[in-house]
């Protein structure tokens, strides 16, 4: 809009954007929406197939379409009972083992990563840059490449076929150290640290009472990542745990699946393997629901910074 001032000069006034324009500017395009829908279907489809297939019998699993329900049958309860009754209830033992390894390993990783990250973020010491480079380089190494070296280390210290063979490797998380370190640098105000030192607080007291409440979202994120990684770990327990009473769900379900595809097996129990896989996913879903508020708090703190 153009107006004329009292001195004869023209001035242009830009009208503020309307509410409709602001909403339209923040609305994703059709291509973006379709892309996100495609990703959603890609991630949700296997879980939907798992839920539907767990309701079928062995015959219905092959007679009906993968995402379609079998006619006149809903055997989810029967399949769940068969899973927990198979091999004298060893599935319950596998579930307990997996929960123990994942929980203790994730808790240990959260503690170790927090202590190491605090040292890297606060103190200046010799070799700090070299250690930081090693931590970043270790993140790039896939876990499968570390399985055999970890097996040799666990064998040398004498913890093969013990829960420590799974818990100790899980407690070391280079990604967790780097994540919490960066979070302390970005989200923790150093004025609080200086004030605590002036008041005579020790480093442990400062970390526990001042730093930890601030970095709780990062610590919770590390716990969740390590928990999921340990829960889904297959190669390491396959190497360090040969006793079936100590094996986690991943190794146990792989053995059941091998029995199902074995042509010698007269009556393969595919639905039991599928139902067991569905049950093993439930704790991971619950873990995400429990920790989602910490993840959301971390994202909000990063956006505010």
C-alpha positions as a Markdown table, in Angstrom:
| # | Residue | x | y | z |
|---|---|---|---|---|
| 1 | Unk | 0.0 | 0.0 | 0.0 |
| 2 | Unk | 1.4 | 3.4 | -1.1 |
| 3 | Unk | 0.7 | 6.7 | 0.8 |
| 4 | Unk | 1.8 | 10.3 | 0.5 |
| 5 | Unk | 3.3 | 12.1 | 3.5 |
| 6 | Unk | 2.8 | 15.7 | 4.4 |
| 7 | Unk | 6.1 | 16.6 | 2.7 |
| 8 | Unk | 5.0 | 15.2 | -0.6 |
| 9 | Unk | 7.1 | 12.0 | -0.4 |
| 10 | Unk | 5.7 | 8.6 | -1.2 |
| 11 | Unk | 6.1 | 5.8 | 1.4 |
| 12 | Unk | 5.2 | 2.2 | 1.0 |
| 13 | Unk | 3.7 | 0.3 | 3.9 |
| 14 | Unk | 3.9 | -3.5 | 3.8 |
| 15 | Unk | 0.8 | -5.1 | 5.3 |
| 16 | Unk | 1.5 | -7.8 | 7.9 |
| 17 | Unk | 0.8 | -11.3 | 6.7 |
| 18 | Unk | -2.7 | -12.6 | 7.5 |
| 19 | Unk | -3.5 | -15.6 | 9.6 |
| 20 | Unk | -4.4 | -17.6 | 6.5 |
| 21 | Unk | -1.0 | -16.8 | 4.9 |
| 22 | Unk | 0.9 | -17.8 | 8.0 |
| 23 | Unk | -0.9 | -21.1 | 8.2 |
| 24 | Unk | -0.4 | -21.8 | 4.5 |
| 25 | Unk | 3.3 | -21.0 | 4.8 |
| 26 | Unk | 3.8 | -23.6 | 7.6 |
| 27 | Unk | 1.7 | -26.2 | 5.8 |
| 28 | Unk | 3.8 | -29.0 | 4.1 |
| 29 | Unk | 3.5 | -29.5 | 0.4 |
| 30 | Unk | 1.8 | -32.5 | -1.1 |
| 31 | Unk | 5.1 | -34.1 | -2.1 |
| 32 | Unk | 6.4 | -33.8 | 1.5 |
| 33 | Unk | 3.2 | -35.3 | 2.9 |
| 34 | Unk | 3.3 | -38.2 | 0.5 |
| 35 | Unk | 6.9 | -38.8 | 1.4 |
| 36 | Unk | 6.2 | -38.9 | 5.1 |
| 37 | Unk | 3.2 | -41.2 | 4.5 |
| 38 | Unk | 5.4 | -43.6 | 2.5 |
| 39 | Unk | 8.0 | -43.7 | 5.4 |
| 40 | Unk | 5.2 | -44.3 | 7.9 |
| 41 | Unk | 3.9 | -47.2 | 5.9 |
| 42 | Unk | 7.4 | -48.6 | 5.5 |
| 43 | Unk | 8.0 | -48.6 | 9.2 |
| 44 | Unk | 4.5 | -49.6 | 10.4 |
| 45 | Unk | 3.8 | -52.3 | 7.8 |
| 46 | Unk | 6.1 | -55.0 | 9.4 |
| 47 | Unk | 4.6 | -54.5 | 12.8 |
| 48 | Unk | 1.1 | -54.7 | 11.4 |
| 49 | Unk | 1.9 | -57.9 | 9.6 |
| 50 | Unk | 3.4 | -59.3 | 12.8 |
| 51 | Unk | 0.2 | -58.5 | 14.8 |
| 52 | Unk | -2.1 | -60.0 | 12.1 |
| 53 | Unk | 0.1 | -63.1 | 11.6 |
| 54 | Unk | 0.2 | -63.8 | 15.3 |
| 55 | Unk | -3.6 | -64.4 | 15.2 |
| 56 | Unk | -3.4 | -67.2 | 12.7 |
| 57 | Unk | -2.7 | -70.9 | 12.8 |
| 58 | Unk | 0.0 | -72.6 | 10.8 |
| 59 | Unk | -2.4 | -73.5 | 8.1 |
| 60 | Unk | -4.0 | -70.0 | 8.0 |
| 61 | Unk | -0.6 | -68.4 | 7.8 |
| 62 | Unk | -0.1 | -69.7 | 4.3 |
| 63 | Unk | -3.7 | -69.9 | 3.1 |
| 64 | Unk | -4.6 | -66.2 | 3.6 |
| 65 | Unk | -3.0 | -63.0 | 2.4 |
| 66 | Unk | -0.3 | -61.6 | 4.6 |
| 67 | Unk | -2.2 | -58.6 | 5.8 |
| 68 | Unk | -5.6 | -60.3 | 5.7 |
| 69 | Unk | -7.2 | -62.2 | 8.6 |
| 70 | Unk | -7.8 | -65.9 | 8.2 |
| 71 | Unk | -11.4 | -66.9 | 7.8 |
| 72 | Unk | -13.1 | -68.0 | 11.0 |
| 73 | Unk | -10.0 | -68.1 | 13.2 |
| 74 | Unk | -8.4 | -65.9 | 15.9 |
| 75 | Unk | -5.8 | -67.9 | 17.7 |
| 76 | Unk | -3.7 | -65.1 | 19.3 |
| 77 | Unk | -4.5 | -66.4 | 22.9 |
| 78 | Unk | -3.7 | -70.0 | 21.9 |
| 79 | Unk | -0.4 | -68.9 | 20.2 |
| 80 | Unk | 0.7 | -66.9 | 23.3 |
| 81 | Unk | 0.0 | -69.9 | 25.5 |
| 82 | Unk | 1.9 | -72.2 | 23.2 |
| 83 | Unk | 4.9 | -69.8 | 23.2 |
| 84 | Unk | 5.2 | -69.7 | 27.0 |
| 85 | Unk | 4.6 | -73.5 | 27.3 |
| 86 | Unk | 7.1 | -74.5 | 24.7 |
| 87 | Unk | 10.3 | -76.2 | 25.9 |
| 88 | Unk | 9.3 | -76.1 | 29.5 |
| 89 | Unk | 8.7 | -72.3 | 29.5 |
| 90 | Unk | 12.2 | -71.3 | 28.3 |
| 91 | Unk | 10.7 | -68.2 | 26.6 |
| 92 | Unk | 10.1 | -66.7 | 30.0 |
| 93 | Unk | 13.7 | -67.3 | 30.9 |
| 94 | Unk | 14.9 | -65.7 | 27.7 |
| 95 | Unk | 12.7 | -62.7 | 28.3 |
| 96 | Unk | 14.1 | -62.3 | 31.9 |
| 97 | Unk | 17.7 | -62.7 | 30.6 |
| 98 | Unk | 17.2 | -60.1 | 28.0 |
| 99 | Unk | 15.6 | -57.6 | 30.4 |
| 100 | Unk | 18.4 | -58.1 | 32.8 |
| 101 | Unk | 21.2 | -57.6 | 30.2 |
| 102 | Unk | 19.5 | -54.6 | 28.6 |
| 103 | Unk | 18.5 | -52.8 | 31.9 |
| 104 | Unk | 21.8 | -53.2 | 33.7 |
| 105 | Unk | 23.9 | -52.5 | 30.5 |
| 106 | Unk | 21.9 | -49.4 | 29.8 |
| 107 | Unk | 22.1 | -48.2 | 33.4 |
| 108 | Unk | 25.8 | -48.8 | 33.5 |
| 109 | Unk | 26.3 | -47.0 | 30.1 |
| 110 | Unk | 24.3 | -44.0 | 31.3 |
| 111 | Unk | 26.5 | -43.7 | 34.5 |
| 112 | Unk | 29.8 | -44.3 | 32.7 |
| 113 | Unk | 28.9 | -42.0 | 29.8 |
| 114 | Unk | 27.8 | -39.2 | 32.2 |
| 115 | Unk | 31.0 | -39.4 | 34.2 |
| 116 | Unk | 33.2 | -39.4 | 31.1 |
| 117 | Unk | 31.3 | -36.7 | 29.4 |
| 118 | Unk | 31.5 | -34.4 | 32.5 |
| 119 | Unk | 35.3 | -34.9 | 32.5 |
| 120 | Unk | 35.6 | -34.0 | 28.8 |
| 121 | Unk | 33.3 | -31.0 | 29.1 |
| 122 | Unk | 34.6 | -29.5 | 32.3 |
| 123 | Unk | 38.3 | -30.4 | 32.7 |
| 124 | Unk | 41.3 | -29.6 | 30.5 |
| 125 | Unk | 43.9 | -32.4 | 30.7 |
| 126 | Unk | 46.7 | -33.8 | 28.6 |
| 127 | Unk | 45.6 | -36.1 | 25.8 |
| 128 | Unk | 42.0 | -34.8 | 25.9 |
| 129 | Unk | 41.9 | -34.1 | 22.1 |
| 130 | Unk | 43.4 | -37.5 | 21.3 |
| 131 | Unk | 40.8 | -39.3 | 23.4 |
| 132 | Unk | 38.1 | -37.2 | 21.8 |
| 133 | Unk | 39.2 | -38.2 | 18.4 |
| 134 | Unk | 39.3 | -41.9 | 19.4 |
| 135 | Unk | 35.8 | -41.7 | 20.8 |
| 136 | Unk | 34.5 | -40.2 | 17.6 |
| 137 | Unk | 36.4 | -42.8 | 15.5 |
| 138 | Unk | 34.9 | -45.6 | 17.7 |
| 139 | Unk | 31.4 | -44.4 | 16.9 |
| 140 | Unk | 32.1 | -45.1 | 13.2 |
| 141 | Unk | 33.0 | -48.8 | 13.9 |
| 142 | Unk | 30.0 | -51.2 | 13.5 |
| 143 | Unk | 29.2 | -53.4 | 16.4 |
| 144 | Unk | 29.6 | -56.5 | 14.3 |
| 145 | Unk | 33.3 | -55.7 | 13.8 |
| 146 | Unk | 33.8 | -55.5 | 17.5 |
| 147 | Unk | 32.1 | -58.9 | 18.4 |
| 148 | Unk | 35.1 | -61.1 | 18.0 |
| 149 | Unk | 37.5 | -58.8 | 19.9 |
| 150 | Unk | 35.0 | -58.5 | 22.6 |
| 151 | Unk | 34.7 | -62.3 | 22.7 |
| 152 | Unk | 38.4 | -62.6 | 23.2 |
| 153 | Unk | 38.5 | -60.0 | 26.0 |
| 154 | Unk | 35.6 | -61.6 | 27.8 |
| 155 | Unk | 37.3 | -65.0 | 27.5 |
| 156 | Unk | 40.6 | -63.6 | 28.8 |
| 157 | Unk | 38.9 | -62.1 | 31.9 |
| 158 | Unk | 36.9 | -65.3 | 32.5 |
| 159 | Unk | 33.3 | -64.2 | 32.1 |
| 160 | Unk | 32.2 | -66.3 | 29.2 |
| 161 | Unk | 28.8 | -67.9 | 29.8 |
| 162 | Unk | 28.0 | -65.4 | 32.6 |
| 163 | Unk | 25.7 | -62.4 | 32.5 |
| 164 | Unk | 28.8 | -60.1 | 32.7 |
| 165 | Unk | 29.8 | -61.2 | 29.2 |
| 166 | Unk | 26.7 | -59.2 | 28.0 |
| 167 | Unk | 26.5 | -56.5 | 30.6 |
| 168 | Unk | 30.1 | -55.2 | 30.6 |
| 169 | Unk | 30.4 | -54.5 | 26.8 |
| 170 | Unk | 27.0 | -52.8 | 26.9 |
| 171 | Unk | 28.2 | -50.4 | 29.6 |
| 172 | Unk | 30.7 | -48.8 | 27.2 |
| 173 | Unk | 29.0 | -46.4 | 24.8 |
| 174 | Unk | 31.2 | -44.0 | 22.8 |
| 175 | Unk | 28.1 | -42.4 | 21.3 |
| 176 | Unk | 26.7 | -41.9 | 24.8 |
| 177 | Unk | 29.8 | -40.1 | 25.9 |
| 178 | Unk | 29.8 | -37.8 | 22.9 |
| 179 | Unk | 26.1 | -37.1 | 23.1 |
| 180 | Unk | 26.2 | -36.1 | 26.8 |
| 181 | Unk | 29.4 | -34.2 | 26.3 |
| 182 | Unk | 27.9 | -32.0 | 23.5 |
| 183 | Unk | 24.7 | -31.6 | 25.6 |
| 184 | Unk | 26.7 | -30.3 | 28.6 |
| 185 | Unk | 28.5 | -27.8 | 26.3 |
| 186 | Unk | 25.3 | -26.5 | 24.8 |
| 187 | Unk | 22.7 | -26.7 | 27.5 |
| 188 | Unk | 24.5 | -26.3 | 30.8 |
| 189 | Unk | 25.2 | -22.7 | 32.0 |
| 190 | Unk | 28.8 | -22.5 | 33.3 |
| 191 | Unk | 27.7 | -19.8 | 35.8 |
| 192 | Unk | 26.0 | -22.5 | 37.9 |
| 193 | Unk | 29.3 | -24.4 | 37.9 |
| 194 | Unk | 31.3 | -21.4 | 39.1 |
| 195 | Unk | 28.7 | -20.7 | 41.8 |
| 196 | Unk | 28.9 | -24.3 | 43.1 |
| 197 | Unk | 32.6 | -24.1 | 43.3 |
| 198 | Unk | 32.5 | -20.8 | 45.1 |
| 199 | Unk | 30.2 | -22.4 | 47.6 |
| 200 | Unk | 32.7 | -25.2 | 48.2 |
| 201 | Unk | 30.8 | -28.1 | 46.5 |
| 202 | Unk | 32.8 | -31.1 | 45.4 |
| 203 | Unk | 32.9 | -32.2 | 41.8 |
| 204 | Unk | 30.7 | -35.2 | 42.6 |
| 205 | Unk | 28.2 | -33.0 | 44.5 |
| 206 | Unk | 28.2 | -30.6 | 41.6 |
| 207 | Unk | 27.6 | -33.3 | 39.1 |
| 208 | Unk | 24.8 | -35.0 | 41.1 |
| 209 | Unk | 22.9 | -31.9 | 42.3 |
| 210 | Unk | 23.5 | -29.3 | 39.6 |
| 211 | Unk | 24.6 | -30.8 | 36.3 |
| 212 | Unk | 22.6 | -34.0 | 36.3 |
| 213 | Unk | 19.1 | -32.4 | 36.6 |
| 214 | Unk | 20.0 | -30.2 | 33.6 |
| 215 | Unk | 21.3 | -33.0 | 31.4 |
| 216 | Unk | 18.6 | -35.6 | 32.3 |
| 217 | Unk | 17.1 | -35.7 | 28.7 |
| 218 | Unk | 20.5 | -36.6 | 27.3 |
| 219 | Unk | 21.1 | -39.3 | 29.9 |
| 220 | Unk | 17.7 | -40.8 | 29.3 |
| 221 | Unk | 18.4 | -40.8 | 25.6 |
| 222 | Unk | 21.6 | -42.7 | 26.1 |
| 223 | Unk | 19.8 | -45.2 | 28.4 |
| 224 | Unk | 17.1 | -45.8 | 25.8 |
| 225 | Unk | 19.6 | -46.2 | 22.9 |
| 226 | Unk | 21.7 | -48.7 | 24.8 |
| 227 | Unk | 18.7 | -50.5 | 26.1 |
| 228 | Unk | 17.4 | -51.0 | 22.5 |
| 229 | Unk | 20.8 | -51.9 | 21.1 |
| 230 | Unk | 21.4 | -54.5 | 23.9 |
| 231 | Unk | 17.9 | -55.9 | 23.5 |
| 232 | Unk | 18.4 | -56.4 | 19.7 |
| 233 | Unk | 22.0 | -57.6 | 20.0 |
| 234 | Unk | 22.5 | -61.0 | 18.3 |
| 235 | Unk | 26.1 | -61.7 | 17.3 |
| 236 | Unk | 27.7 | -60.9 | 20.7 |
| 237 | Unk | 25.4 | -63.2 | 22.8 |
| 238 | Unk | 25.8 | -65.9 | 20.1 |
| 239 | Unk | 29.5 | -65.9 | 20.8 |
| 240 | Unk | 29.8 | -65.4 | 24.5 |
| 241 | Unk | 26.7 | -67.4 | 25.7 |
| 242 | Unk | 26.5 | -71.0 | 24.7 |
| 243 | Unk | 24.3 | -72.1 | 27.6 |
| 244 | Unk | 20.7 | -72.0 | 26.5 |
| 245 | Unk | 19.6 | -71.0 | 30.1 |
| 246 | Unk | 21.6 | -67.7 | 29.7 |
| 247 | Unk | 20.7 | -66.8 | 26.1 |
| 248 | Unk | 18.6 | -63.7 | 25.3 |
| 249 | Unk | 15.5 | -63.6 | 23.1 |
| 250 | Unk | 17.4 | -62.9 | 19.9 |
| 251 | Unk | 19.5 | -66.1 | 20.0 |
| 252 | Unk | 16.6 | -68.2 | 21.3 |
| 253 | Unk | 14.2 | -67.1 | 18.6 |
| 254 | Unk | 16.8 | -67.7 | 16.0 |
| 255 | Unk | 17.1 | -71.3 | 17.3 |
| 256 | Unk | 13.3 | -71.7 | 17.2 |
| 257 | Unk | 13.2 | -70.3 | 13.7 |
| 258 | Unk | 15.9 | -72.8 | 12.6 |
| 259 | Unk | 13.8 | -75.6 | 14.0 |
| 260 | Unk | 10.7 | -74.4 | 12.0 |
| 261 | Unk | 12.5 | -74.2 | 8.7 |
| 262 | Unk | 14.2 | -77.6 | 9.2 |
| 263 | Unk | 12.7 | -80.1 | 6.7 |
| 264 | Unk | 13.1 | -82.9 | 9.3 |
| 265 | Unk | 10.6 | -81.1 | 11.5 |
| 266 | Unk | 7.2 | -82.8 | 10.9 |
| 267 | Unk | 5.1 | -79.9 | 12.1 |
| 268 | Unk | 6.9 | -76.6 | 12.0 |
| 269 | Unk | 5.6 | -74.0 | 14.4 |
| 270 | Unk | 5.9 | -70.8 | 12.4 |
| 271 | Unk | 3.2 | -69.0 | 14.3 |
| 272 | Unk | 4.9 | -69.6 | 17.6 |
| 273 | Unk | 8.1 | -67.9 | 16.3 |
| 274 | Unk | 6.0 | -65.0 | 15.0 |
| 275 | Unk | 4.0 | -64.6 | 18.2 |
| 276 | Unk | 7.2 | -64.8 | 20.3 |
| 277 | Unk | 8.7 | -62.0 | 18.1 |
| 278 | Unk | 5.6 | -59.9 | 18.7 |
| 279 | Unk | 5.8 | -60.4 | 22.5 |
| 280 | Unk | 9.5 | -59.4 | 22.4 |
| 281 | Unk | 8.7 | -56.1 | 20.8 |
| 282 | Unk | 6.3 | -55.0 | 23.5 |
| 283 | Unk | 9.0 | -54.0 | 26.1 |
| 284 | Unk | 10.7 | -51.8 | 23.5 |
| 285 | Unk | 7.4 | -50.0 | 22.8 |
| 286 | Unk | 6.8 | -49.5 | 26.5 |
| 287 | Unk | 10.3 | -48.2 | 27.0 |
| 288 | Unk | 9.7 | -45.5 | 24.3 |
| 289 | Unk | 6.4 | -44.5 | 25.9 |
| 290 | Unk | 8.2 | -44.2 | 29.3 |
| 291 | Unk | 11.1 | -42.1 | 28.0 |
| 292 | Unk | 9.3 | -40.0 | 25.4 |
| 293 | Unk | 8.8 | -37.1 | 27.8 |
| 294 | Unk | 12.6 | -37.0 | 28.3 |
| 295 | Unk | 13.3 | -37.1 | 24.6 |
| 296 | Unk | 10.7 | -34.3 | 24.0 |
| 297 | Unk | 12.3 | -32.2 | 26.8 |
| 298 | Unk | 15.7 | -32.7 | 25.1 |
| 299 | Unk | 14.5 | -31.5 | 21.8 |
| 300 | Unk | 12.7 | -28.5 | 23.3 |
| 301 | Unk | 15.9 | -27.5 | 25.2 |
| 302 | Unk | 18.0 | -27.7 | 22.1 |
| 303 | Unk | 15.5 | -25.6 | 20.1 |
| 304 | Unk | 15.4 | -23.0 | 22.9 |
| 305 | Unk | 19.2 | -22.8 | 23.0 |
